[in-house]
Amino acid sequence: MSKRRATGGAGLRGIPVRYVIGGVALILIIVGFGVALLSGGGGNSTEVTAVPAGYPYPLQAIERIADRSHFPVGQVYDTYNSDPPTSGPHAAAPAPFAISDAAVPKEMAVHNMEHAGVVVWYNCNAQPILSGEDCTSLRNQLSATVQAAIASGKRVLMTPYAGMDGLIALTAWGFLDTFEEFDAARVQKFIDTFECNFDPEHFCG
């Protein structure tokens, strides 16, 4: 009988089998922990966003940041994965669903999206900069569509936003649509498609 055979408990290169098995188990535990973090357990993890069928316009499906924690109103958060943001940590209070003349902090608007809402953003200072008259016209056009949606009970916030490069952006949790000319049908379709699409706190019944 060989020396290896006589020991009965040796594995690879003389290492006891029980140690080999234990090492493999430890590796599996470590790999499993890493997968859990990547799939939503960590504050910076993301999850893939499925695009609803039937939306006819170009659309960005942004990976949803799994961390939905709150921080004090007024605190700035600059590590969102899109601009304007579509998910992530946010201010402890949302803005009212309404048309806001003053810029709503992006950190508050993210809370509105967590509450099943849609946010309509516009930036009259995006290149080419709009004249005062053209900016007023754009705001009035957007307001007409948004106000009708709000009046019908839709959860929509409209705000100016100087932080983005484009003229108009529409966001819901995990989705972003941007365009450079007013399109009432496009705004309406986004609201109809994505309002209440993400509703973790059951605001939509």
MOURDA-V277774 format. One record per pair of residues at least 24 apart in sequence whose C-alpha atoms are under 8 Angstrom apart, sorted by the first residue. I is the first residue (numbers start at 1). J is the second residue. D is the distance in Angstrom with one decimal. If there is no record, write none. Layout:
i->(I & I)
j->(J & J)
d->(D & D)
//
This chain:
i->(40 & 40 & 41 & 42 & 42 & 43 & 49 & 49 & 52 & 55 & 55 & 55 & 57 & 58 & 59 & 59 & 59 & 59 & 60 & 60 & 60 & 61 & 61 & 61 & 62 & 62 & 62 & 62 & 63 & 64 & 64 & 64 & 73 & 74 & 75 & 76 & 77 & 83 & 83 & 84 & 84 & 84 & 84 & 85 & 85 & 86 & 86 & 86 & 86 & 86 & 86 & 86 & 86 & 87 & 87 & 87 & 87 & 95 & 96 & 97 & 97 & 97 & 97 & 97 & 98 & 98 & 98 & 98 & 98 & 99 & 99 & 99 & 99 & 99 & 99 & 100 & 100 & 100 & 100 & 101 & 101 & 102 & 102 & 103 & 103 & 103 & 104 & 104 & 104 & 109 & 110 & 112 & 113 & 113 & 113 & 113 & 114 & 114 & 114 & 114 & 114 & 115 & 115 & 115 & 115 & 115 & 116 & 116 & 116 & 116 & 116 & 116 & 116 & 116 & 116 & 116 & 116 & 117 & 117 & 117 & 117 & 117 & 117 & 117 & 117 & 118 & 118 & 118 & 118 & 118 & 118 & 118 & 118 & 118 & 119 & 119 & 119 & 119 & 119 & 119 & 119 & 120 & 120 & 120 & 120 & 120 & 120 & 120 & 120 & 121 & 121 & 121 & 121 & 121 & 121 & 121 & 122 & 122 & 122 & 122 & 122 & 122 & 122 & 122 & 123 & 123 & 123 & 123 & 123 & 123 & 123 & 123 & 123 & 124 & 124 & 125 & 125 & 126 & 126 & 126 & 126 & 126 & 127 & 127 & 138 & 141 & 141 & 142 & 142 & 145 & 145 & 145 & 149 & 154 & 154 & 155 & 155 & 156 & 156 & 172 & 173)
j->(66 & 67 & 66 & 66 & 67 & 67 & 174 & 175 & 193 & 189 & 190 & 193 & 186 & 177 & 175 & 176 & 177 & 178 & 175 & 176 & 177 & 174 & 175 & 176 & 86 & 174 & 175 & 176 & 174 & 88 & 173 & 174 & 108 & 105 & 107 & 107 & 107 & 163 & 164 & 163 & 164 & 169 & 171 & 110 & 171 & 110 & 113 & 171 & 172 & 173 & 174 & 175 & 176 & 113 & 114 & 173 & 174 & 157 & 157 & 150 & 155 & 156 & 157 & 158 & 147 & 150 & 156 & 157 & 158 & 143 & 146 & 147 & 157 & 158 & 159 & 157 & 158 & 159 & 160 & 159 & 160 & 159 & 160 & 159 & 160 & 161 & 159 & 160 & 161 & 157 & 173 & 157 & 171 & 172 & 173 & 198 & 173 & 198 & 199 & 200 & 201 & 198 & 199 & 200 & 201 & 203 & 155 & 172 & 173 & 195 & 196 & 197 & 198 & 199 & 200 & 203 & 204 & 154 & 155 & 156 & 157 & 172 & 194 & 195 & 196 & 155 & 156 & 157 & 170 & 171 & 172 & 191 & 194 & 195 & 156 & 157 & 158 & 159 & 170 & 171 & 172 & 156 & 157 & 158 & 159 & 168 & 169 & 170 & 171 & 158 & 159 & 160 & 161 & 168 & 169 & 170 & 159 & 160 & 161 & 162 & 166 & 167 & 168 & 169 & 160 & 161 & 162 & 163 & 164 & 165 & 166 & 167 & 168 & 162 & 167 & 162 & 167 & 162 & 164 & 165 & 166 & 167 & 165 & 166 & 182 & 182 & 184 & 182 & 184 & 184 & 187 & 188 & 191 & 191 & 195 & 195 & 196 & 191 & 195 & 198 & 198)
d->(5.5 & 8.0 & 7.7 & 7.5 & 7.3 & 4.7 & 6.1 & 7.9 & 7.8 & 7.4 & 7.6 & 7.2 & 7.4 & 6.9 & 7.2 & 6.1 & 5.0 & 7.8 & 5.8 & 5.1 & 6.2 & 5.9 & 4.8 & 6.6 & 7.2 & 4.9 & 5.6 & 7.0 & 6.1 & 7.2 & 7.3 & 5.2 & 7.4 & 7.9 & 7.9 & 7.0 & 6.7 & 7.4 & 6.1 & 7.4 & 6.3 & 7.6 & 7.7 & 6.9 & 7.7 & 6.5 & 7.4 & 6.1 & 6.0 & 5.0 & 5.1 & 6.2 & 7.0 & 7.6 & 7.6 & 5.5 & 6.1 & 7.8 & 7.2 & 7.5 & 5.9 & 5.3 & 4.7 & 7.9 & 7.7 & 7.1 & 6.5 & 5.0 & 6.4 & 6.9 & 7.5 & 7.3 & 6.0 & 4.7 & 6.5 & 7.5 & 5.9 & 5.2 & 7.6 & 6.6 & 7.1 & 6.9 & 6.8 & 5.5 & 5.0 & 5.9 & 6.0 & 7.4 & 7.6 & 7.8 & 7.9 & 7.6 & 7.9 & 5.6 & 5.4 & 7.9 & 6.5 & 7.1 & 6.8 & 7.2 & 8.0 & 7.9 & 6.2 & 7.5 & 6.7 & 6.6 & 7.0 & 7.7 & 7.7 & 5.9 & 4.4 & 6.6 & 5.3 & 4.7 & 7.7 & 6.8 & 7.3 & 7.9 & 4.8 & 5.5 & 7.4 & 6.5 & 7.9 & 5.3 & 6.3 & 6.4 & 4.9 & 6.3 & 7.2 & 5.8 & 4.9 & 6.4 & 6.8 & 5.5 & 5.8 & 4.8 & 5.7 & 7.6 & 5.8 & 5.2 & 6.5 & 7.4 & 6.1 & 4.5 & 6.4 & 7.5 & 6.1 & 4.8 & 6.7 & 5.9 & 5.2 & 5.5 & 5.9 & 5.8 & 5.1 & 6.3 & 6.7 & 4.9 & 5.7 & 7.8 & 7.8 & 5.4 & 4.5 & 6.3 & 5.8 & 5.4 & 5.4 & 7.9 & 7.0 & 7.8 & 6.8 & 5.0 & 6.6 & 7.9 & 6.3 & 6.8 & 7.9 & 7.7 & 7.5 & 5.5 & 5.6 & 5.8 & 7.4 & 7.5 & 7.0 & 7.5 & 7.7 & 7.5 & 7.3 & 6.6 & 7.4 & 6.8 & 7.9 & 8.0 & 7.1 & 6.5 & 7.9 & 7.6 & 7.6 & 7.8 & 6.3)
//
